[in-house]
Amino acid sequence: MKRFQSYWIVIPWWSVRKIGQFLWLALLGIIIIGVIVFSLYIKSLPVLNVWHTTILKGEYTTASTVKDFEGYLALEEKLFTSLEREVLDKIPKEATSLVNRYSKGSISDPKRWERAYNRSYELPVKNPKMGAILIHGMSDSPYSLHTQASYLQKKGVWVLVLRMPGHGTIPSGLINIKWQDMASVVQIGMKYLKEKVKDKPIQMMGYSTGAPLALHYTLTALEQSSTLPLPSSLVFYSPAIGVSPAAPLAIWQSRLGSLLGIEKLQWNSVSAEYDPFKYASFAVNAGDQVYRICKKVQEQLDSNIQNTSSKAFPPILSFASIVDSTVSVSDTIEKLYKRLPQGNHTLVLFDIRHSFMNNHLITRKTKKALEQIRQNATAAPYTLELITDLNSSDAYLVKITDNKSKEKLDLKWAKGIYSLSHLALPISQNDPLYGDSNAPKSPGIALGHLALYGENAVLQTSASALLRQRWNPFYTYTKFKVLDFWGIN
């Protein structure tokens, strides 16, 4: 015991004080440097505009008294009146621009288009063969599926295209929105459509986040079979089944911003709003809500596996690009298709253009990821159709079904395109806004074939955003695939 005490006595008290002072000063220095770096970071963030900071009145939430689709449309009317009064009439002169969607009369003004595609709408028919409800993705609007709505109506389908809460107005709508609000509107829409088509089948079509919303509804309908109409089938474009593993952490940035009163921290990105029907700016909360609805669907699938309901799970047809920087294609396979009960489920996967692979323009990381997807994609209980030019001698694409049978297709890649993208899957090359250079003339801005050359850091938006593929060169193929799937060719 004495030896132990003498060991500590050799350390003078003044040395302990010096060490403590040094550690305190070092910690203080780190805090000061951290504050300075944080302040410089906040200062470097883009300036927020009125469409980032205004919270509109009249948006639907689960707390709203609205219970039916007519009530939802009435509330939507109040919302767009609020948009006009609180934002469009108050745009400061310095924020007006020829390409600002919130500048009245600009080439990006949504009012240039023949229909109010930022709002919910329906396309009724006499004696409908069936009904179809169309659900857009996060930060999007009903415009993204308007071409599908049009051709389905011509085939005798009563179509309802829903605007999800928080969308179609200003990006700040995504700051407080909850996935439950969107899921509630889907239920309202399905009940309304059931009243219109009576005993005819109802199909659901979802783009991006529209897919988990449709899945959530379907799984809920299977659980509550007596209260909700069950869809006959589901069709998805670029389904958002899984997102980045870091997604759950992102919301803390927004919470810190709310705590400190720093509005800029509520945004993942702030960009010029030049697209009439899609937000360029993206709130942190929006990504968090996608993560939450995806997580909820996985919990429902867990429950459905143990469910002994007599109602069969509706067949699913999905279209996806093998490369997608917005959602995880692997999760679409592993967390959806491989978990489905037996049925007529099909995943159509569009491969990358292999001539670019041969020219060594594709990164090694991408090559490895693509190979893993191809190897892991084939398994019961679904059919995989890989659309690819792999080993093609004449540039024509082939359809490889379940890594076995091959069928040559009358399809080729358009010049200069090396892959599809998350954005491109539901969009026709003839779309005036997002289509190719041969598309009908747009009433306003045209975004599908921009190729602007010049110096870096000059434009209000990034070059990568402008060059991202926005239309699907194989759109006609997907269209007839859907019609065949629904038996209305």
C-alpha positions as CSV (number, residue, x, y, z in Angstrom):
1,M,0.0,0.0,0.0
2,K,2.9,2.4,0.8
3,R,4.5,1.7,-2.5
4,F,1.2,2.6,-4.2
5,Q,1.0,5.9,-2.4
6,S,4.6,6.9,-3.1
7,Y,4.0,6.3,-6.8
8,W,1.4,9.1,-6.9
9,I,3.3,11.5,-4.7
10,V,6.0,11.9,-7.4
11,I,3.5,13.8,-9.7
12,P,3.5,17.4,-8.5
13,W,0.2,19.2,-8.2
14,W,1.3,22.1,-10.4
15,S,1.9,19.6,-13.2
16,V,-1.7,18.4,-12.9
17,R,-3.0,22.0,-13.0
18,K,-0.8,22.7,-16.1
19,I,-2.2,19.7,-17.9
20,G,-5.7,20.6,-17.0
21,Q,-5.2,24.2,-18.2
22,F,-3.7,22.9,-21.5
23,L,-6.7,20.5,-22.1
24,W,-9.2,23.3,-21.3
25,L,-7.5,25.7,-23.7
26,A,-7.3,23.0,-26.4
27,L,-11.0,22.2,-25.9
28,L,-11.8,26.0,-26.0
29,G,-9.7,26.3,-29.2
30,I,-11.5,23.4,-30.8
31,I,-14.9,24.9,-29.9
32,I,-13.9,28.4,-31.3
33,I,-12.6,26.8,-34.5
34,G,-15.7,24.7,-34.8
35,V,-18.0,27.8,-34.4
36,I,-15.9,29.7,-37.0
37,V,-16.1,26.8,-39.5
38,F,-19.8,26.3,-38.8
39,S,-20.4,30.0,-39.3
40,L,-18.5,30.0,-42.6
41,Y,-20.4,26.9,-43.7
42,I,-23.8,28.6,-43.0
43,K,-22.7,31.7,-44.7
44,S,-21.7,29.7,-47.8
45,L,-25.1,28.2,-48.2
46,P,-27.4,29.6,-50.9
47,V,-29.7,32.4,-49.9
48,L,-33.3,31.3,-49.3
49,N,-36.1,32.9,-51.2
50,V,-39.8,33.5,-50.3
51,W,-40.7,30.1,-51.7
52,H,-38.3,28.5,-49.3
53,T,-39.5,30.3,-46.2
54,T,-43.3,30.8,-46.6
55,I,-45.6,28.2,-45.1
56,L,-48.9,28.2,-47.1
57,K,-52.3,27.9,-45.6
58,G,-54.7,25.3,-46.8
59,E,-52.4,22.3,-47.1
60,Y,-53.9,18.9,-46.3
61,T,-52.7,17.0,-43.2
62,T,-54.2,14.0,-41.3
63,A,-55.5,16.6,-38.9
64,S,-57.7,18.2,-41.6
65,T,-61.4,17.9,-41.4
66,V,-61.5,16.8,-45.1
67,K,-62.8,13.3,-45.5
68,D,-63.5,12.9,-49.2
69,F,-62.0,13.8,-52.6
70,E,-64.4,16.7,-53.2
71,G,-63.3,18.2,-49.9
72,Y,-59.7,17.6,-50.8
73,L,-60.1,19.5,-54.1
74,A,-61.9,22.4,-52.2
75,L,-58.9,22.6,-49.8
76,E,-56.5,22.4,-52.7
77,E,-58.3,25.5,-54.2
78,K,-57.7,27.4,-51.0
79,L,-54.0,26.3,-51.1
80,F,-53.4,27.7,-54.5
81,T,-55.2,30.9,-53.7
82,S,-52.8,31.2,-50.8
83,L,-49.9,30.5,-53.2
84,E,-51.0,33.3,-55.4
85,R,-51.5,35.8,-52.5
86,E,-48.5,34.9,-50.3
87,V,-45.9,34.2,-52.9
88,L,-46.6,35.0,-56.5
89,D,-47.9,38.5,-55.7
90,K,-44.9,39.2,-53.4
91,I,-41.9,38.1,-55.4
92,P,-39.3,40.8,-55.0
93,K,-38.1,42.4,-58.2
94,E,-34.5,41.0,-57.7
95,A,-35.9,37.4,-57.6
96,T,-37.9,37.7,-60.8
97,S,-36.4,35.9,-63.8
98,L,-37.3,34.6,-67.3
99,V,-36.8,31.1,-66.0
100,N,-38.3,31.3,-62.5
101,R,-41.5,29.3,-62.2
102,Y,-42.7,31.8,-59.6
103,S,-42.3,34.8,-61.9
104,K,-45.6,35.4,-63.6
105,G,-45.4,35.1,-67.4
106,S,-41.9,33.5,-67.4
107,I,-41.2,30.6,-69.6
108,S,-41.3,28.4,-66.5
109,D,-44.7,29.7,-65.4
110,P,-46.9,26.6,-65.0
111,K,-49.9,28.5,-66.3
112,R,-48.4,28.3,-69.8
113,W,-49.5,24.7,-70.0
114,E,-53.1,23.7,-71.0
115,R,-53.8,22.0,-67.7
116,A,-53.0,22.8,-64.1
117,Y,-50.6,19.9,-63.8
118,N,-49.6,20.9,-60.3
119,R,-53.1,20.0,-59.1
120,S,-55.0,16.8,-58.7
121,Y,-57.2,16.0,-61.7
122,E,-59.3,13.2,-63.2
123,L,-60.0,11.9,-66.7
124,P,-63.4,10.3,-66.7
125,V,-64.8,8.0,-69.4
126,K,-68.2,6.5,-70.1
127,N,-68.6,2.8,-69.2
128,P,-65.0,2.5,-67.9
129,K,-63.2,-0.8,-68.3
130,M,-61.4,-0.1,-65.0
131,G,-60.1,2.7,-62.9
132,A,-56.5,3.8,-62.3
133,I,-55.0,6.0,-59.6
134,L,-51.7,7.6,-60.4
135,I,-49.3,8.7,-57.6
136,H,-46.2,10.9,-58.3
137,G,-42.9,11.0,-56.4
138,M,-41.3,13.2,-53.8
139,S,-40.8,16.9,-54.9
140,D,-42.7,16.1,-58.1
141,S,-46.3,16.8,-59.3
142,P,-49.1,15.1,-61.3
143,Y,-47.3,16.2,-64.5
144,S,-44.8,13.4,-64.2
145,L,-47.5,10.8,-65.1
146,H,-49.7,12.9,-67.3
147,T,-48.8,10.9,-70.5
148,Q,-49.8,7.7,-68.8
149,A,-53.1,9.3,-67.7
150,S,-53.8,10.4,-71.3
151,Y,-53.3,7.1,-73.0
152,L,-55.1,5.2,-70.3
153,Q,-58.2,7.4,-70.7
154,K,-58.1,6.7,-74.5
155,K,-58.2,3.0,-73.7
156,G,-61.3,3.3,-71.6
157,V,-59.8,3.8,-68.1
158,W,-61.2,6.2,-65.6
159,V,-58.0,7.9,-64.4
160,L,-57.4,9.9,-61.2
161,V,-54.1,11.7,-60.8
162,L,-53.4,12.8,-57.3
163,R,-51.3,15.7,-56.0
164,M,-49.6,14.7,-52.9
165,P,-49.6,17.2,-49.9
166,G,-46.6,19.5,-49.9
167,H,-46.2,19.3,-53.7
168,G,-47.1,21.4,-56.7
169,T,-46.8,24.7,-54.9
170,I,-43.5,25.9,-53.3
171,P,-40.5,23.8,-52.0
172,S,-41.3,24.9,-48.4
173,G,-44.2,22.5,-48.6
174,L,-41.7,19.7,-48.0
175,I,-40.4,21.1,-44.7
176,N,-43.3,19.9,-42.5
177,I,-45.0,17.2,-44.6
178,K,-45.4,13.7,-43.2
179,W,-45.7,10.5,-45.2
180,Q,-49.0,9.8,-43.3
181,D,-50.5,12.9,-44.9
182,M,-49.8,11.5,-48.4
183,A,-50.9,8.0,-47.4
184,S,-54.2,9.5,-46.2
185,V,-54.8,11.2,-49.5
186,V,-54.2,7.9,-51.4
187,Q,-57.0,6.3,-49.3
188,I,-59.3,9.2,-50.1
189,G,-58.5,8.9,-53.8
190,M,-59.1,5.1,-53.8
191,K,-62.4,5.4,-52.1
192,Y,-63.5,8.1,-54.5
193,L,-62.5,6.1,-57.6
194,K,-64.3,3.0,-56.3
195,E,-67.5,5.1,-56.2
196,K,-67.0,6.0,-59.8
197,V,-66.1,2.6,-61.3
198,K,-68.3,0.5,-59.0
199,D,-67.4,-3.2,-59.4
200,K,-64.8,-2.6,-62.1
201,P,-61.1,-3.3,-61.2
202,I,-58.9,-0.5,-59.9
203,Q,-55.2,-0.3,-60.8
204,M,-52.5,1.7,-59.0
205,M,-49.5,3.3,-60.7
206,G,-46.7,4.9,-58.7
207,Y,-43.6,6.8,-59.6
208,S,-40.6,6.8,-57.2
209,T,-42.2,7.5,-53.7
210,G,-45.5,6.8,-55.3
211,A,-44.5,3.1,-55.2
212,P,-44.2,2.7,-51.4
213,L,-47.3,4.8,-51.0
214,A,-49.2,2.4,-53.2
215,L,-47.6,-0.6,-51.4
216,H,-48.5,0.9,-48.0
217,Y,-52.1,1.3,-49.2
218,T,-52.3,-2.3,-50.6
219,L,-50.8,-3.9,-47.5
220,T,-53.2,-1.9,-45.4
221,A,-56.1,-3.0,-47.6
222,L,-55.1,-6.6,-47.1
223,E,-55.1,-6.1,-43.3
224,Q,-58.4,-4.2,-43.4
225,S,-60.1,-6.0,-46.3
226,S,-63.6,-5.0,-45.2
227,T,-63.0,-1.2,-45.4
228,L,-60.6,-0.5,-48.3
229,P,-60.9,-1.5,-51.9
230,L,-58.0,-3.7,-52.9
231,P,-56.2,-2.8,-56.2
232,S,-56.1,-5.4,-58.9
233,S,-52.5,-4.7,-59.8
234,L,-49.6,-2.3,-59.2
235,V,-47.3,-0.6,-61.8
236,F,-44.2,1.2,-60.6
237,Y,-41.6,3.4,-62.3
238,S,-38.2,3.8,-60.5
239,P,-39.8,2.5,-57.2
240,A,-38.3,4.0,-54.1
241,I,-38.1,0.9,-52.0
242,G,-34.8,1.7,-50.3
243,V,-32.7,4.8,-49.9
244,S,-29.2,5.7,-48.6
245,P,-28.3,4.0,-45.2
246,A,-27.3,7.5,-44.1
247,A,-30.9,8.8,-44.6
248,P,-32.0,8.4,-40.9
249,L,-29.1,10.7,-39.8
250,A,-30.0,13.6,-42.2
251,I,-33.0,14.7,-40.2
252,W,-30.7,15.8,-37.3
253,Q,-29.4,18.6,-39.6
254,S,-32.9,19.9,-39.9
255,R,-33.6,19.5,-36.2
256,L,-30.4,21.4,-35.4
257,G,-31.6,24.2,-37.8
258,S,-34.9,24.4,-36.0
259,L,-33.3,24.5,-32.6
260,L,-30.8,27.2,-33.6
261,G,-33.3,29.1,-35.8
262,I,-31.1,28.6,-38.9
263,E,-33.6,27.9,-41.7
264,K,-30.8,27.0,-44.2
265,L,-30.1,23.8,-42.3
266,Q,-33.6,22.5,-43.2
267,W,-32.4,22.1,-46.8
268,N,-30.3,19.4,-48.5
269,S,-30.1,21.6,-51.6
270,V,-31.3,25.0,-52.7
271,S,-31.4,25.6,-56.4
272,A,-33.1,27.9,-58.9
273,E,-36.7,26.9,-59.5
274,Y,-36.8,26.6,-63.3
275,D,-38.9,23.5,-63.6
276,P,-42.7,24.3,-63.8
277,F,-43.7,21.0,-62.2
278,K,-40.9,19.7,-60.0
279,Y,-39.0,21.4,-57.1
280,A,-35.3,21.9,-57.7
281,S,-34.7,22.6,-54.0
282,F,-35.0,19.6,-51.6
283,A,-35.8,19.8,-47.9
284,V,-34.1,17.5,-45.5
285,N,-37.5,16.4,-44.1
286,A,-38.5,15.2,-47.6
287,G,-35.7,12.6,-47.7
288,D,-36.6,11.6,-44.1
289,Q,-40.2,10.9,-45.0
290,V,-39.2,8.7,-47.9
291,Y,-37.0,6.7,-45.5
292,R,-39.9,6.4,-43.0
293,I,-42.5,5.2,-45.6
294,C,-40.0,2.7,-46.9
295,K,-39.4,1.4,-43.4
296,K,-43.1,1.2,-42.7
297,V,-43.6,-0.9,-45.9
298,Q,-40.9,-3.3,-44.8
299,E,-42.7,-3.7,-41.4
300,Q,-46.0,-4.4,-43.3
301,L,-44.3,-6.9,-45.5
302,D,-43.0,-8.7,-42.4
303,S,-46.6,-8.9,-41.1
304,N,-48.0,-9.9,-44.5
305,I,-45.7,-12.9,-44.7
306,Q,-47.4,-14.2,-41.6
307,N,-50.9,-13.1,-42.7
308,T,-53.3,-15.9,-43.6
309,S,-55.7,-13.6,-45.5
310,S,-57.6,-15.3,-48.3
311,K,-57.0,-12.3,-50.6
312,A,-54.0,-12.7,-52.9
313,F,-51.3,-10.1,-53.2
314,P,-51.9,-8.1,-56.4
315,P,-49.3,-8.6,-59.2
316,I,-46.6,-6.0,-59.6
317,L,-44.9,-4.7,-62.7
318,S,-42.0,-2.4,-62.2
319,F,-39.6,-0.5,-64.5
320,A,-36.2,0.5,-63.3
321,S,-32.9,1.7,-64.6
322,I,-30.0,-0.5,-63.4
323,V,-28.2,2.8,-62.4
324,D,-30.2,5.1,-60.2
325,S,-28.6,7.8,-58.1
326,T,-31.9,8.6,-56.2
327,V,-33.0,5.2,-54.9
328,S,-31.4,1.8,-54.4
329,V,-32.1,-0.7,-57.2
330,S,-30.7,-3.5,-55.1
331,D,-33.3,-2.8,-52.5
332,T,-36.1,-3.0,-55.1
333,I,-34.9,-6.6,-55.7
334,E,-34.0,-7.7,-52.2
335,K,-36.6,-5.8,-50.1
336,L,-39.5,-6.1,-52.5
337,Y,-39.4,-8.6,-55.3
338,K,-37.7,-11.4,-53.3
339,R,-40.2,-10.9,-50.5
340,L,-43.3,-11.1,-52.5
341,P,-45.7,-14.1,-52.3
342,Q,-46.0,-16.1,-55.5
343,G,-47.8,-14.3,-58.3
344,N,-47.4,-12.7,-61.7
345,H,-44.7,-10.2,-60.6
346,T,-42.3,-8.8,-63.1
347,L,-39.3,-6.5,-62.8
348,V,-38.1,-4.9,-66.1
349,L,-34.6,-3.7,-65.6
350,F,-32.9,-1.5,-68.2
351,D,-29.2,-2.1,-68.4
352,I,-26.5,0.5,-69.1
353,R,-25.3,1.0,-72.6
354,H,-22.3,-1.3,-73.0
355,S,-20.5,0.5,-75.7
356,F,-19.6,3.1,-73.0
357,M,-18.4,0.3,-70.8
358,N,-16.1,-0.9,-73.5
359,N,-14.7,2.6,-73.9
360,H,-13.7,2.6,-70.2
361,L,-15.9,5.7,-69.5
362,I,-17.8,3.9,-66.6
363,T,-16.2,4.0,-63.2
364,R,-14.9,0.7,-61.7
365,K,-17.2,1.1,-58.7
366,T,-20.2,1.4,-61.0
367,K,-19.1,-1.7,-63.0
368,K,-18.8,-3.7,-59.9
369,A,-22.2,-2.6,-58.6
370,L,-23.9,-3.5,-61.9
371,E,-22.4,-6.9,-62.0
372,Q,-23.6,-7.6,-58.4
373,I,-27.2,-6.6,-59.4
374,R,-27.2,-8.8,-62.5
375,Q,-25.9,-11.8,-60.5
376,N,-28.3,-11.3,-57.6
377,A,-31.5,-10.3,-59.4
378,T,-32.8,-13.7,-60.6
379,A,-34.9,-15.6,-58.2
380,A,-38.4,-16.8,-57.6
381,P,-41.1,-15.6,-57.0
382,Y,-40.9,-13.0,-59.8
383,T,-39.8,-12.7,-63.4
384,L,-36.8,-10.6,-64.3
385,E,-36.5,-9.1,-67.7
386,L,-33.1,-7.5,-68.4
387,I,-33.2,-5.1,-71.4
388,T,-29.6,-4.9,-72.6
389,D,-27.2,-4.6,-75.5
390,L,-24.7,-6.9,-73.7
391,N,-22.8,-8.9,-76.3
392,S,-24.9,-7.5,-79.0
393,S,-23.2,-7.5,-82.5
394,D,-25.6,-5.1,-84.2
395,A,-26.5,-2.6,-81.3
396,Y,-30.1,-4.0,-81.0
397,L,-31.2,-4.7,-77.5
398,V,-32.3,-8.1,-76.3
399,K,-34.7,-9.1,-73.5
400,I,-33.1,-11.7,-71.2
401,T,-35.7,-13.4,-69.1
402,D,-34.5,-14.9,-65.8
403,N,-30.9,-15.1,-67.2
404,K,-32.1,-17.8,-69.6
405,S,-34.2,-17.1,-72.6
406,K,-33.2,-14.3,-75.0
407,E,-35.5,-12.3,-77.3
408,K,-34.2,-9.7,-79.8
409,L,-36.0,-6.4,-79.6
410,D,-36.5,-3.7,-82.2
411,L,-34.9,-1.2,-79.8
412,K,-31.6,0.8,-79.9
413,W,-30.0,3.3,-77.7
414,A,-30.5,6.9,-78.9
415,K,-27.3,8.7,-79.8
416,G,-25.3,10.2,-76.9
417,I,-27.2,8.4,-74.1
418,Y,-25.3,5.9,-71.9
419,S,-28.1,5.0,-69.5
420,L,-31.5,5.8,-68.2
421,S,-32.0,7.6,-64.9
422,H,-34.4,7.8,-62.0
423,L,-36.2,10.7,-63.7
424,A,-36.5,9.2,-67.2
425,L,-38.5,6.0,-66.7
426,P,-42.1,7.4,-67.0
427,I,-41.3,10.2,-69.5
428,S,-42.0,9.9,-73.2
429,Q,-39.5,11.2,-75.8
430,N,-42.4,13.2,-77.1
431,D,-43.0,15.1,-73.9
432,P,-42.8,18.9,-74.7
433,L,-41.2,19.7,-71.4
434,Y,-38.8,16.8,-70.8
435,G,-38.6,15.0,-74.2
436,D,-36.0,15.0,-77.0
437,S,-35.4,17.6,-79.6
438,N,-38.1,16.1,-81.9
439,A,-40.8,16.5,-79.3
440,P,-43.7,18.9,-79.9
441,K,-42.9,22.5,-79.1
442,S,-43.2,23.4,-75.4
443,P,-45.5,26.2,-74.4
444,G,-42.7,27.4,-72.2
445,I,-39.3,26.1,-71.1
446,A,-38.0,22.8,-72.6
447,L,-35.6,20.8,-70.3
448,G,-35.2,17.4,-72.0
449,H,-32.4,18.3,-74.5
450,L,-30.4,21.1,-72.9
451,A,-26.7,21.1,-73.8
452,L,-25.2,24.3,-72.7
453,Y,-21.4,24.8,-73.0
454,G,-19.3,27.3,-71.2
455,E,-17.3,27.8,-68.0
456,N,-17.9,26.2,-64.6
457,A,-19.8,28.0,-61.8
458,V,-21.6,30.4,-64.1
459,L,-25.1,28.9,-64.3
460,Q,-27.7,29.0,-61.4
461,T,-27.9,25.2,-61.6
462,S,-25.3,22.5,-61.9
463,A,-24.2,21.0,-65.2
464,S,-25.0,17.5,-64.0
465,A,-28.6,18.5,-63.3
466,L,-29.0,19.8,-66.8
467,L,-27.5,16.8,-68.4
468,R,-29.3,14.1,-66.4
469,Q,-31.4,12.0,-68.7
470,R,-35.0,13.1,-68.5
471,W,-36.8,11.0,-71.1
472,N,-37.1,7.3,-71.8
473,P,-36.0,6.2,-75.4
474,F,-37.9,2.9,-74.6
475,Y,-41.1,4.6,-73.4
476,T,-43.3,3.0,-76.1
477,Y,-42.0,-0.4,-75.0
478,T,-43.0,0.3,-71.4
479,K,-46.4,1.7,-72.5
480,F,-47.4,-1.5,-74.3
481,K,-46.0,-3.6,-71.5
482,V,-48.4,-1.8,-69.1
483,L,-51.4,-2.2,-71.4
484,D,-50.7,-5.9,-71.9
485,F,-50.3,-6.3,-68.1
486,W,-53.7,-4.8,-67.6
487,G,-55.2,-6.7,-70.5
488,I,-56.4,-3.6,-72.4
489,N,-54.3,-3.7,-75.6
